[in-house]
């Protein structure tokens, strides 16, 4: 009789879990424009009581572009930078490129003044506005473009944020919104996890992650550690600082300060490049060492994860969350229907321990930094090439060979040598974690010199030599330069490629209503549809709008 009662309770729990996957009231599915989330440096994340005004920042939608999962104990500025980099990076890159091209045209027609640089006793014109303008516009767009949402000609992504999409002052609507968290996920194209030290220690964020992993094992989940944007932006500023230092060195007044003996020494420019790059690469190595330590700490925390250890303010919420996790695990075939609650929760712990490191690896790539961000770190050399070409145009020394040579030089540096240097810094920094104290600093120093040797050799003995041959109007050397660019950029892209998902597992879904089973295959990118929607249709529950089967969102 007790077993029969437990079975009835289990079936009732599964039915309630199924009902939580869809909305039964119009208007509950709401989304907030990402610009409203980021406005005023993400003031919505301030630690203050919620009001009805926060709820009015959301509006009824038919789907969500992203579900933002975060902890309120994480500092507001860390979440702001993480979300700005995730959602504004592409538009910031486009704006910076447009500004660089605009200044390039203005410099070429003489509307913007250029400066003189002295290299090996030869004076020539060179621009600076492409570099300064693109750098300034990149950071301004990255951190402030959302403030101009009303003037933007395109629609920004609509996202789920608990504070704005779930009513915080109306207890009835708040309870309905909380109970519908799985439904918000089934209507989301992607999930963005703002991972911090406490993410796996809070029950509600664990619940959001659990629902996504159980419903959409091959869904579009981006794990964004809140420290990662600092790695990218600090590295970018270090490289920009080295470029600025190099530009200052070749100004006439700086050359005059060197004295006649140093000016006539041919090796000075080469030594200068190494000296200027040394502090930048040392800083890069330190930044990536801390990032490698952070990734290592994340993996260790995940291996010790247990949903039973997650903190919760109300024990009544714990019963709901754990009950739904158990029900979803049974519904989607991760455990058998007769598995106990303790066994189902233990299986979920194992799922998180296995899947979260894989998802983190997929989000960051094999190198620990996605290729687009590694390119962005050295992207200052793209406007530098434009400044150089505009100087040749003004001086009348520009030719097809010199322009093509400079373009190939910039491509090699930004898309190949730079990312490979980042990969080397991260790999060596990761190796240095085996050491502590003086040994660690020695490892960092050696790593810096290895990276410097690779970077300087690639530039001084590689692309600079090919550039000089290109300036002599040699079609053969241009062809060799182009072929090497294609080959080495291909190597960099291959090195940074994201790991493929593991072979999809065919799972048999237990029937919560009838006696038959429903089989689904998650072999495609729309595995969400074959998972959650199959169960919904099998239980005769039709959602207002299907969101899980929508295409993957990319920002």
N, C-alpha and C positions, 0 to 999 in steps of 0.2 A: 504493500500500500504506500510506503514511504517512497519507493522507487517510482511508482506511478505518479505520485504527487510531484516529485522532482522533475519528471519528464514533462508534466503539464506546465510547470513553472518555466522549464527550459524552452518549450514551444512558445509560451506566451512572451518570454523575453526575446526570442527570435522575431516574433511578429512585431513587437515594439521597436526592435532594432531596424527591421525593414521599413517601418513607417518613418523612422528618422532619416531615411535616405531621400525623402522627397518632401515637397511643400504641399500642404493641403489648404493653405490660405493664400490668396493672392496678396501680394504686397510684402510678404515676409522675405522673399529673395531680393535683397538690396545690395547695391555696390556703391563704393565711394571712388571718385576720380583720384588717381594717384597724385595729381597736383594738389588736391585738398589735403592729402595725407602729408605731403612734403612742405606745404606752405608754412611760412614763418619758421623755417628751420625745424619742421616737423613738430610744431607746438602742440599737436594733438596728443603727443606722447608725454606731455608734462604730467607730473604727479599732482593732479588736482581732481576734485569731484566731477563726475560726469554730469552733463546737463542735457536737456531736450535739444539744445542747439547743436550738440555733437551728432545726435541722431539725424538732424535735418541736413547734415553734410552728405548723407547717402540718399539714394533714389532707387525706385524699383527698376530692375533689369531682368533680361532673359538669360544672361550668363555672366560669369565673372572671368576676367582675364587672368587674375592671380588671386590666390588665397594667401594672405600674409600671416605667418605663424611666428609669434614672438613672445618674450617674457616682459612683463612690465617692470621688473627689477633691473633690466638691462638699461644702461644710461641712454638717454634720449639722443645725444649727439652721435653715438655709435650707430644707432638705428637709422638716423638721418643720413649719414655718410653711406651706409650700406645700401639703403634704398635709392639714394641719388645715383650711386654708381650703377646699380642694377637697372634702373629705369631710364636714366638720363644719359648714360654713356654714349649710346649711338647718336643721339641728336647733338650732344656736345662735340663729338668727332666730326659730324657733318658741318656744324657751324664753324668750328676751328679751321676746317679745310676750306670753307668758302671765304672766310676772312683772310686766310693766307693767300688764296688766289686773287682776291680783290687788291690786297696790298702789292702783290706781284705785278699786276697790270698797272697800278698807279705808279710804281717805281719804274717800270719800263718806259712809261710815257713821260717821266720826269716830274710828275705832280707831287711826289713824296721824295724828300732828299735822302741821299745815301751817305755813307761814311767811307773813309779811306782806311785800308789796311796795308800793312807792310809785311811782305813775306819774302825772305831771302833777298832783301834790298830792292824788291820790286813793289811799287805802290799800285794798288788797283782799287776800284770802287766795289762796294758790297752793301747790300741792304741789311737792315735789322728789323724792319717793321713786320715782315712776314713771321719772324720768330716771336717777337714780342706780342704782336696782335693775335696770333693763333693761340699762344699760351694763355694770354689773358682771357680770350673769348672762350676757350675750353673750360677753364675753371668757373667763369661767370655763368656759362650755360649749364654746367654740371650742377651747380649749387643754387641757381636762381631761375632757371627757365620755367619752372612750375609756377612762379609768381606771375608770369605773363600768360597764364592759361586762357584768359578771356580774349586775348588778341591772337592766339595761335590758330592757324587754319586747319589743323587736324585734331582729331579726338584722341585724348590720352587714354591709357588703359583704365578699366574699372576694376577695383580690387575689393577684397573683403578685409575689413579691419574690425575687430570685435567691438571697439568703443563706439564706432559710428554705424555699424550695420546691425547691431543688436541693441535694442532700446535699454538704456541703463537706469531710467527713472520710473518706467511703467513695469511693475513686477510681473504682470501677466504676459506682456510682450517680451520681457526679458527671459522668462522661463521658456516661452515658445522658441525664441531665438537660440537659446542654449541647447534645447532639445533638438534643434534643426542643424546643428553644426555639421553632421555628416552630409546633410542635404546641400549645404553651402559648398562642400567639397565636391559633391557629384556634379555641381553646376559650374565648377571652376576648370579653366583650361590648364592651369598649372598651380603649383604651390611653391612659395618662397619661404624658406626657413631661415630666420635670422638667428643663427646658432651662437649661443653664448655659454659660459660655464654652467649656468643654471638651467639650461633648456631642458635637459633630461631629468631634472630634479623637480619639475612642476607637473602636476597631474594633467592639467588641461592642455598644455602644449604636447605632452606625451600622447594624450587622447587624439589630438589633431593629427599628429604624425602616425599614430596607430591606424586611424581610419583611412588615411591616404595609402599607407603601405598595404593594408588588407584589401582595400577596394581596387587600387590601381597600382599593382606591383611594377608595372612598366610605364607608369605615368611620368609626366614632365615635372620633376621635383628638383628645385635648385637649392642646394645647401650653401648658404652664404655666411660663413663665420664673420662676426662683426669686426674682427681684427684685420681681415683680409683687405678691405679698402685702404687701410692705413699703409699696408705693405705696398700696394700699387702706387698710391699718391706720393709716399715718401721716396720710393725708387724713382718715380718720374721727376720729382723736384731735384734729386741728387744728380741725375743725368743732365737736366737743364742747367744746373749750377756749373757743372763741368764745361758745358758748351759755352756758357756766358763767360766763364773764366778764360777759356781759350780765345774767345773773341776779343776780350779786353787786352790780352797779351799782345795781339797783333796790331793794336792801335798805334799810330805814330808816336804819341807821347810816351807810351810804355816802351816802345822799341828804343827811343832815345835814352830812356832811363837805364837801359841795359848796359850801355857803354859800347865802345867800338869793338873791343875784343870779342864779346859775346855775340854781337851782331854779325860778325864775319865768320863765326863758327857754324859750319853747315849742320852739325849734329844737334844744335840747340832746339830747332823746331821739333825734332823727334823726341828729345829728352823732355821737352815741355809737355808734349801730349801725354807722356807716361806720368809725369809728376802731377799734372792736373787730374788725370784719371784715377790716380792712386787713392785719394781720399774718397772719391765718389764710389769706387769699387769696394773700398773698405766698408763704407756705409751700407752699400748694397748687401755685402756679406753679413753684416750685423743684423740688418733688417730681415734677411732670409733665414738667418739662424733662429731668430725669435719666431718667425713664421713656422719653421720646421718644428720647433719645440711646441708651438701651439697645436699643429696638426697631430703630433705625437700624443699630446695630452688629450686631444679629442678622441683619438682611437682608444686610449686607455680607459677614458670615462665610459665610452660605449661598451667596452668589454665587461665593465662592472655594472651595467645597467640592469635595473629591475623595476618593473612598474609598481611593485609593492612598496618600494622605497620613495616613490614620488610624493612630494608634499601636497597637501590639499587643505584648504581652510575649513571646508564643511565635509564631514564624514559621509553625509547623505549623498554628496556629489560623487564620492569615491565608489559607492555602490552602483550608481548609474553608469559611471565610466567603465568600471571593470566589467559590469554586466554586459554592456554593449561590445566591449572588446572580445569577450568570450563568445557572444552571439555572432559577431562578424567572423571570428575565427572559424566557427562551425559552418556558417552559411557559405563561406568562400573556400571551404575545403582545406584549411590549414591544419585543422585537427578533425578527428572523427566526431560524429554526433554524440557519442556516449562518453566523451572525454570530460573529466571533472573540471571544475573551475580552476583549481590550482594547476592542473596539467595544461589547460588552455593558456593561462597567463604565463606559465613557464615557456610554452612554445612561442608566445608572442615576444618574450624577452630574447629568445634565441633569434627570432626574425629580425629584431632591431639590431642585435649585435652583429648579425651577418650583413644586413642590407644597408645600414647607415654608413659604414665605412666605404662600401661600394658606391653609394650615391655621392658621398663626399669626393671620392676619387673621380667619379664621372663628372662632377661639377667643376673640379679644379684641374682635371687632366693629369697626365702621367708626371708632369714636371712640378706640379704644385701650384702653377699659375696658368690660367687659360692663355692661349696664343694671342688673342686679341689684346689682352692687357700687357703681355710681354712686348708686343709691337708698340703699344701706346707709351711704354716707358721710354723708348728711344725715338718716338715719333717727332721730336723736336728737330731732327735732322731732315725731315721733309721740307718744312719751311726754310731751313738753312740752305738747302739746294736751290729753292726758288730765289732766295736773297742773292745767292752767288750768281745765278743765271741773269738776274736783273742787273747786277753790276757789270757783267760782260756786255749786256745789251747797251747800257749807257756808255761804256768805254769803247764800244764798237769792235770788240774782240770775240763776240759770240759767233759760233758756227754750228752747223748741224751736228758735227762730231763732238764738239765740246758740250753741247746741250744733252745729247744722248748719253755721253760718258758720265756727266754729272747725275743724270736721272738714274742710270744703272748703278752708280756709286751709292746714291741714296737708298735705292731698293735693297742693295746688298747689306747695307748697314742696318736699316730699320727692320727689314723682314727676315734677315738671316743672322748676321753677326750679333746684333743686339739680343734677340731671343735666345740664341745659343749661349751667350754670356750669362743671361738670366738663369738658364737651365743649369749651367755650370756652377753658378753661385749657390743656387738652391741645393744642388746635389752635394756639393762640398760642405755647405752649412749643415745639411742633414747628417753627413758623416761626422761632423764635429760634435754632434750631440753625444757621441760615445765618450767624450772627454769633458772634464770639469776643471774649473780653476785656471791655473797657468797653462795647462795642457790645452784647454779650450781656446784661450786667446792665441796660443801658438798655432793651433789649427786654423783659426780665423785669419791670422796673418798669412799663413801659407796659402790658404784658399784665395785670399785677395791677390797674392802674387801670381798664382796659377791663372786666375781670371784675367789679370792685367796682361800676362804674357800672351794669352790667347787673343784678347781683344786688340792689343797693340800690334801683334804680329799679323792678325787678319787685316787690319787697316793699313799699317805702314808697309808691310811686305806683300799684301794682297791687293786690295781694291785700289789703294793709292797708286801702285805701280801700273795696274791696268788702266786707271784713269789717265796717267801720264802718256801711256801709249795711245790712248784714244784721242788725246789732244793733238797728236801728230797726224791725225786724219788717216788712220789705218783701219780699213774695213775689216781686215782679218782680226785685229785685236778687239774691235767692237763686237764682232761675232763671237769671239771667245768669251768676252765679258758677259754678253747676253746668255750664252750657254751655261757659264758657271753660275750666274744669278739664278737661272731656272733650276739648276741642279741643287744648289745649296738652299734655296728657299724651299724646295720640295723636301729636303732633308729636315729642315726646321719644322715644317708643317707635319711631317710624319712623326717626328719626335714628340710634338705637342698634341698629337691626335688624342681624342677622348676615347677611353676604353669602351668597347662594345658591351651592351648589356649581356648578362649571362643567358644561356639558352633558356627560352621561356618554358615554364613547367606547365604541362597540361593538368588542369585541376578539375576534379568532379565536384560540382556544387550540390550540397545536400538540399533536398526539397523541404522547405519549412511548412508547406501546406499539404501537398499530396504525397504520393508514394514514389513517384518517379524522380529521376535525377536529371539535371541539366548539365551538359558538358560544354565547356568554353575553351577557346584557345587564345592565349594572350600573345600570340606570335607577332602581332603587328603593333604599330604605334597607337592604335586605337583599342588597346587592351582594356581600357577603362569601360568601353561600351560592352565588350563581350563579357566583362565581369559584372559590374554593378547593374547595368541595364538589363542583362539577362535575368538576374535575380528579381529585379523590379517587375519585369514583364511576366515572369513565371508566377509571381505572387499576385498578379492582376493589379499592380500598383503602378500607375502611369504618372510620371512627374510632369509638372507644368512645362518645363523646358529641359531638354537633355543637355547637360553641360559636359559630362565626362567623356563623350565621344568626339568632342570638338578637336580641331587640330592643335598641335603643340604650339605654344606661344613663345616667340622669341623677341627679346627687347634689345 
